[in-house]
Amino acid sequence: MAYITLQVRRDTASNWTSNNPTLLAGEPGVETDTGRLKIGNGSTAWTSLGYYGYNSYQYQRTIEAYTTGTNTTWSVPTSLRVTGGRWRVTVLGAGGGAGGTTAVAGQTSNGGGAGGVTVGVYTYASGVNSMTYSVGAAGTAGAASGAGGAGGSSITTYNSVTYTGNGGGNGAVGTTASGGGTAGSGSGGVYSISGQPGGGAGTNAATNNFDGLGGNAPLGLGWGGRGPSTGAGADGLAGQGYGAGGSAGRNGSSTTTRAGGAGTGGIIIIEY
């Protein structure tokens, strides 16, 4: 039985772009260095032709992450500047810092809340070749007898469409027993998840090691600091990862004032 070998038209992504041919109707063309595929319609040149299966992210090859930046410009890659070109963003706000304690034995302060996250998809608009983003700054640790700082919000904007991951709220000073920092929320995306609020404590909470915990960020992107144990007491611990709240300071049996832990900054992840 005879076998026929079929070879698909192929070249590197840069060569396809520079040559910019027009594929025949139904003719496939493969980028050998990215694995992505286009199928011709007989009239549209290569650079204006969308990738086959691209809307389902079947051919994702690139992930970029940004942890700093204010009103920073992200240039849309040439490969996405086509009809149907899309990229997905995950936008996480920063975590809030925990408060400190006053000179009261047995006092624990309040943990910082975690930032919220939103996940959205942008579709390329002809001639709109850049997106702007800002990454939320971490909430500062509360000094002894002071409140923590709120986490900053992370934002992306493209073609007047904005996705936001709001920062987590700050933890209050130990004498305030109203609870920990509020959870940040997300908005504008395909789906959004709020972070975890910070643990509340207030006065005379020395018997519970888990009071004053920092909030955890959604999607496992950050973990809140764990409060120090009872006894002599200690300063609060900073969150870990991204978008997490700091944990509370604890006096334990001492009347020495303690500082809270800092939150962690936000992050923006771009996939295409």
C-alpha positions as CSV (number, residue, x, y, z in Angstrom):
1,M,0.0,0.0,0.0
2,A,1.5,3.3,-1.0
3,Y,1.7,6.2,1.4
4,I,1.6,9.9,0.6
5,T,3.5,12.4,2.6
6,L,1.9,15.8,3.0
7,Q,3.9,18.8,3.9
8,V,2.2,21.9,5.3
9,R,3.5,25.3,4.1
10,R,5.8,26.5,6.9
11,D,8.3,29.2,7.9
12,T,9.4,31.2,11.0
13,A,7.1,33.8,12.4
14,S,9.4,36.6,11.4
15,N,9.6,35.4,7.8
16,W,5.8,35.0,7.5
17,T,5.5,38.6,8.7
18,S,8.1,40.0,6.4
19,N,7.0,38.1,3.3
20,N,3.3,38.6,4.2
21,P,1.8,36.2,1.6
22,T,-1.9,35.6,1.0
23,L,-2.8,31.9,1.6
24,L,-5.2,30.2,-0.7
25,A,-8.7,29.4,0.7
26,G,-8.2,26.5,3.1
27,E,-4.4,26.5,2.8
28,P,-2.7,26.1,6.2
29,G,0.5,27.9,7.2
30,V,2.5,27.0,10.3
31,E,5.0,29.1,12.3
32,T,7.9,26.6,12.9
33,D,9.2,28.5,15.9
34,T,5.9,29.1,17.7
35,G,3.8,26.2,16.6
36,R,0.9,28.5,15.7
37,L,-1.3,28.0,12.7
38,K,-3.2,30.1,10.3
39,I,-5.6,29.0,7.6
40,G,-6.1,31.2,4.5
41,N,-9.3,32.5,3.0
42,G,-7.8,33.4,-0.4
43,S,-7.9,37.2,0.1
44,T,-6.4,38.2,3.5
45,A,-2.7,38.7,3.8
46,W,-0.8,36.9,6.5
47,T,-0.4,39.7,9.0
48,S,-4.1,40.5,8.9
49,L,-5.1,36.9,9.2
50,G,-6.1,35.5,12.7
51,Y,-4.5,32.4,14.2
52,Y,-6.5,29.2,14.0
53,G,-7.9,28.2,17.4
54,Y,-6.4,31.3,19.0
55,N,-9.5,32.5,20.9
56,S,-9.3,29.4,23.1
57,Y,-5.7,30.1,23.9
58,Q,-4.7,26.8,22.3
59,Y,-1.4,28.2,21.2
60,Q,-0.3,30.2,24.2
61,R,3.5,30.4,24.3
62,T,4.3,33.6,26.2
63,I,3.6,34.7,29.8
64,E,4.8,38.1,31.0
65,A,4.6,39.2,34.7
66,Y,5.0,42.7,36.1
67,T,5.4,43.6,39.7
68,T,6.2,47.3,39.4
69,G,5.0,50.2,37.2
70,T,2.7,53.2,37.3
71,N,0.9,54.2,34.1
72,T,3.4,52.1,32.2
73,T,2.9,51.3,28.5
74,W,2.8,47.7,27.3
75,S,3.2,47.5,23.5
76,V,0.9,45.0,21.8
77,P,3.1,42.4,20.1
78,T,3.1,42.4,16.3
79,S,1.7,38.9,16.3
80,L,-1.5,40.1,18.1
81,R,-2.1,43.1,15.8
82,V,-4.5,41.1,13.7
83,T,-8.3,40.5,13.5
84,G,-9.1,38.4,16.5
85,G,-5.8,38.9,18.2
86,R,-6.4,38.4,22.0
87,W,-4.5,38.4,25.2
88,R,-5.5,37.5,28.8
89,V,-4.6,39.6,31.8
90,T,-4.7,38.6,35.5
91,V,-4.8,41.7,37.7
92,L,-4.1,41.4,41.4
93,G,-4.1,44.2,43.9
94,A,-1.6,44.6,46.7
95,G,-2.1,43.4,50.3
96,G,-2.6,45.7,53.2
97,G,-0.2,46.1,56.1
98,A,-1.1,45.1,59.7
99,G,-1.4,47.5,62.6
100,G,0.9,47.7,65.6
101,T,0.1,47.4,69.3
102,T,0.0,49.8,72.1
103,A,1.6,49.1,75.5
104,V,-1.0,46.8,76.8
105,A,-0.2,43.2,78.0
106,G,-2.0,40.5,76.0
107,Q,-2.8,42.8,73.1
108,T,-2.8,41.8,69.4
109,S,-3.3,44.2,66.5
110,N,-5.3,43.6,63.3
111,G,-4.0,41.9,60.2
112,G,-4.0,43.4,56.7
113,G,-6.5,42.3,54.0
114,A,-5.5,40.7,50.8
115,G,-5.9,42.2,47.3
116,G,-8.6,41.2,44.9
117,V,-8.1,39.7,41.5
118,T,-9.8,40.0,38.1
119,V,-9.1,38.0,35.0
120,G,-10.1,39.5,31.6
121,V,-9.4,39.2,27.9
122,Y,-8.6,42.1,25.5
123,T,-9.3,41.8,21.8
124,Y,-7.1,43.8,19.5
125,A,-8.6,47.0,18.1
126,S,-7.1,48.2,14.8
127,G,-4.5,50.9,15.4
128,V,-4.6,50.7,19.2
129,N,-1.2,49.3,19.7
130,S,-0.6,49.7,23.5
131,M,-2.1,49.0,26.8
132,T,-1.3,50.8,30.1
133,Y,-0.9,49.2,33.5
134,S,-0.2,50.1,37.1
135,V,0.8,47.7,39.8
136,G,-0.5,48.3,43.3
137,A,2.2,49.0,45.9
138,A,2.3,46.9,49.1
139,G,0.6,48.2,52.2
140,T,3.2,49.4,54.7
141,A,3.7,47.8,58.1
142,G,2.1,49.6,61.0
143,A,4.6,51.0,63.5
144,A,4.2,50.4,67.2
145,S,0.9,52.1,68.2
146,G,0.2,52.8,64.5
147,A,-2.1,51.5,61.8
148,G,-0.9,49.7,58.7
149,G,-1.1,51.0,55.2
150,A,-3.7,50.0,52.7
151,G,-2.6,48.0,49.6
152,G,-2.6,49.8,46.3
153,S,-4.9,48.8,43.4
154,S,-3.6,47.2,40.2
155,I,-5.1,48.4,36.9
156,T,-4.9,47.6,33.2
157,T,-6.6,49.7,30.4
158,Y,-6.8,49.0,26.7
159,N,-9.1,50.7,24.2
160,S,-11.0,52.4,27.1
161,V,-11.7,49.0,28.8
162,T,-10.3,48.8,32.4
163,Y,-9.7,45.8,34.6
164,T,-9.0,46.4,38.3
165,G,-7.7,44.4,41.2
166,N,-8.4,46.5,44.3
167,G,-5.9,46.5,47.2
168,G,-6.6,45.0,50.6
169,G,-7.5,47.2,53.5
170,N,-5.1,48.1,56.3
171,G,-5.1,46.6,59.8
172,A,-5.9,48.8,62.7
173,V,-4.0,49.5,65.9
174,G,-4.4,46.8,68.6
175,T,-6.8,48.8,70.7
176,T,-9.4,48.7,67.9
177,A,-11.3,45.5,68.0
178,S,-13.4,46.1,64.9
179,G,-11.7,43.4,62.8
180,G,-8.8,43.1,60.3
181,G,-8.3,44.9,57.0
182,T,-11.0,44.5,54.5
183,A,-10.6,42.2,51.5
184,G,-9.9,43.8,48.1
185,S,-12.2,43.0,45.2
186,G,-11.8,42.8,41.5
187,S,-13.9,44.4,38.7
188,G,-14.3,44.6,35.0
189,G,-13.0,41.2,34.0
190,V,-14.5,37.9,32.8
191,Y,-14.5,36.8,36.5
192,S,-13.3,38.4,39.7
193,I,-12.5,37.0,43.2
194,S,-12.1,39.0,46.4
195,G,-9.1,38.4,48.6
196,Q,-9.3,37.2,52.2
197,P,-9.9,39.8,54.9
198,G,-7.3,40.3,57.6
199,G,-7.8,38.7,61.0
200,G,-9.2,40.9,63.7
201,A,-7.9,40.9,67.2
202,G,-8.0,43.9,69.5
203,T,-7.3,43.8,73.2
204,N,-6.8,40.7,75.4
205,A,-6.5,38.2,72.5
206,A,-3.2,36.7,73.6
207,T,-4.6,33.2,74.0
208,N,-5.4,32.7,70.3
209,N,-2.4,32.3,68.1
210,F,-4.4,32.8,64.9
211,D,-5.9,36.2,65.7
212,G,-4.5,39.0,63.5
213,L,-3.5,36.8,60.5
214,G,-2.9,38.5,57.2
215,G,-5.4,37.7,54.4
216,N,-4.5,35.2,51.7
217,A,-4.6,36.4,48.0
218,P,-6.9,34.6,45.5
219,L,-5.7,31.8,43.2
220,G,-2.8,30.9,45.5
221,L,-0.8,34.0,44.4
222,G,0.0,35.1,48.0
223,W,-0.2,34.0,51.6
224,G,-0.8,36.2,54.6
225,G,1.7,36.4,57.4
226,R,1.0,34.2,60.4
227,G,0.7,36.0,63.7
228,P,3.5,35.5,66.3
229,S,2.9,33.0,69.1
230,T,2.0,33.9,72.7
231,G,4.6,34.5,75.3
232,A,6.9,37.5,75.2
233,G,5.3,38.6,71.9
234,A,6.9,39.8,68.6
235,D,6.4,42.1,65.6
236,G,4.0,40.9,62.9
237,L,5.2,39.0,59.9
238,A,5.1,40.2,56.3
239,G,2.9,38.4,53.8
240,Q,4.4,36.1,51.2
241,G,4.0,36.1,47.4
242,Y,1.8,38.7,45.9
243,G,-1.3,40.6,47.1
244,A,-1.1,39.1,50.7
245,G,-1.8,40.9,54.0
246,G,0.7,41.3,56.8
247,S,0.1,39.7,60.2
248,A,-0.5,41.5,63.4
249,G,2.0,42.3,66.1
250,R,1.4,40.6,69.5
251,N,2.5,41.8,73.0
252,G,1.9,38.5,74.7
253,S,2.6,38.9,78.4
254,S,4.8,42.0,77.8
255,T,3.7,45.6,77.6
256,T,6.3,46.3,74.9
257,T,4.7,47.9,71.8
258,R,5.0,45.8,68.6
259,A,4.9,46.6,64.9
260,G,2.7,44.9,62.4
261,G,3.8,43.1,59.2
262,A,3.8,44.6,55.7
263,G,1.6,43.5,52.9
264,T,3.0,42.3,49.6
265,G,2.7,44.1,46.3
266,G,0.3,43.3,43.4
267,I,1.1,41.6,40.1
268,I,-0.1,41.8,36.6
269,I,0.2,38.7,34.4
270,I,-0.2,38.8,30.6
271,E,-0.7,35.7,28.6
272,Y,-0.8,35.3,24.8
